[in-house]
Amino acid sequence: MTLSPDATDNAVTTAFAGLPALLDQTPSLVARGRLLDCDCLLGPMARPYHAAIRTGRIVELKPAPVLMRSWRFAYRATPQAWAAYWQAEPKPGWHDLLALTKRGEAVLEGDLYPFMTHLQYFKDLLALPRQHFAAAAS
């Protein structure tokens, strides 16, 4: 089943809003990020979320822009890219965060140090909606 663009946008936004709860259900991932403290933008290009991550937990997730709030880096992708990335078995080129940037479907900007230092954490964090999103889209 293919979602319409508006349905895809809404489904991606909903998936990102649920990210803190999914992370709390994954203690091993929280433990992996125990040394991570940063503020960043994550999500769809047009409607990213400001995420405050402290010791591996998302302690605040608010739709951007948040007035007078800075961020270290931003990882944003098109809603269609997120929908493809969150498939149960993503196709080659749609399976990895860096592959999405190479395709031009995602943008990584700002201070890349926290993102690259904790790359596996962010890959696993942003893949958490995969099973729920794939089930909802089918």
HUCORPE-V750974 format. One record per residue. N is the residue number from 1. RES is the residue in three letters. D_CENTER is the distance of its C-alpha to the mean C-alpha in whole Angstrom. Layout:
n->N res->RES d_center->D_CENTER
n->N res->RES d_center->D_CENTER
//
This chain:
n->1 res->MET d_center->23
n->2 res->THR d_center->21
n->3 res->LEU d_center->19
n->4 res->SER d_center->21
n->5 res->PRO d_center->19
n->6 res->ASP d_center->19
n->7 res->ALA d_center->18
n->8 res->THR d_center->15
n->9 res->ASP d_center->14
n->10 res->ASN d_center->15
n->11 res->ALA d_center->13
n->12 res->VAL d_center->10
n->13 res->THR d_center->10
n->14 res->THR d_center->12
n->15 res->ALA d_center->9
n->16 res->PHE d_center->7
n->17 res->ALA d_center->10
n->18 res->GLY d_center->11
n->19 res->LEU d_center->8
n->20 res->PRO d_center->11
n->21 res->ALA d_center->13
n->22 res->LEU d_center->12
n->23 res->LEU d_center->11
n->24 res->ASP d_center->15
n->25 res->GLN d_center->16
n->26 res->THR d_center->15
n->27 res->PRO d_center->18
n->28 res->SER d_center->18
n->29 res->LEU d_center->14
n->30 res->VAL d_center->15
n->31 res->ALA d_center->18
n->32 res->ARG d_center->17
n->33 res->GLY d_center->15
n->34 res->ARG d_center->18
n->35 res->LEU d_center->19
n->36 res->LEU d_center->16
n->37 res->ASP d_center->16
n->38 res->CYS d_center->14
n->39 res->ASP d_center->13
n->40 res->CYS d_center->10
n->41 res->LEU d_center->9
n->42 res->LEU d_center->5
n->43 res->GLY d_center->5
n->44 res->PRO d_center->8
n->45 res->MET d_center->11
n->46 res->ALA d_center->14
n->47 res->ARG d_center->12
n->48 res->PRO d_center->9
n->49 res->TYR d_center->9
n->50 res->HIS d_center->11
n->51 res->ALA d_center->10
n->52 res->ALA d_center->13
n->53 res->ILE d_center->13
n->54 res->ARG d_center->16
n->55 res->THR d_center->17
n->56 res->GLY d_center->14
n->57 res->ARG d_center->14
n->58 res->ILE d_center->12
n->59 res->VAL d_center->15
n->60 res->GLU d_center->14
n->61 res->LEU d_center->11
n->62 res->LYS d_center->13
n->63 res->PRO d_center->13
n->64 res->ALA d_center->14
n->65 res->PRO d_center->16
n->66 res->VAL d_center->18
n->67 res->LEU d_center->21
n->68 res->MET d_center->22
n->69 res->ARG d_center->19
n->70 res->SER d_center->18
n->71 res->TRP d_center->15
n->72 res->ARG d_center->15
n->73 res->PHE d_center->12
n->74 res->ALA d_center->10
n->75 res->TYR d_center->7
n->76 res->ARG d_center->8
n->77 res->ALA d_center->9
n->78 res->THR d_center->11
n->79 res->PRO d_center->11
n->80 res->GLN d_center->13
n->81 res->ALA d_center->11
n->82 res->TRP d_center->8
n->83 res->ALA d_center->11
n->84 res->ALA d_center->13
n->85 res->TYR d_center->10
n->86 res->TRP d_center->10
n->87 res->GLN d_center->14
n->88 res->ALA d_center->16
n->89 res->GLU d_center->17
n->90 res->PRO d_center->15
n->91 res->LYS d_center->18
n->92 res->PRO d_center->19
n->93 res->GLY d_center->17
n->94 res->TRP d_center->14
n->95 res->HIS d_center->13
n->96 res->ASP d_center->11
n->97 res->LEU d_center->9
n->98 res->LEU d_center->12
n->99 res->ALA d_center->14
n->100 res->LEU d_center->12
n->101 res->THR d_center->13
n->102 res->LYS d_center->17
n->103 res->ARG d_center->17
n->104 res->GLY d_center->16
n->105 res->GLU d_center->13
n->106 res->ALA d_center->11
n->107 res->VAL d_center->12
n->108 res->LEU d_center->12
n->109 res->GLU d_center->14
n->110 res->GLY d_center->16
n->111 res->ASP d_center->17
n->112 res->LEU d_center->15
n->113 res->TYR d_center->17
n->114 res->PRO d_center->15
n->115 res->PHE d_center->12
n->116 res->MET d_center->15
n->117 res->THR d_center->16
n->118 res->HIS d_center->14
n->119 res->LEU d_center->12
n->120 res->GLN d_center->13
n->121 res->TYR d_center->11
n->122 res->PHE d_center->8
n->123 res->LYS d_center->8
n->124 res->ASP d_center->9
n->125 res->LEU d_center->7
n->126 res->LEU d_center->4
n->127 res->ALA d_center->7
n->128 res->LEU d_center->9
n->129 res->PRO d_center->9
n->130 res->ARG d_center->11
n->131 res->GLN d_center->14
n->132 res->HIS d_center->14
n->133 res->PHE d_center->13
n->134 res->ALA d_center->15
n->135 res->ALA d_center->18
n->136 res->ALA d_center->17
n->137 res->ALA d_center->18
n->138 res->SER d_center->21
//
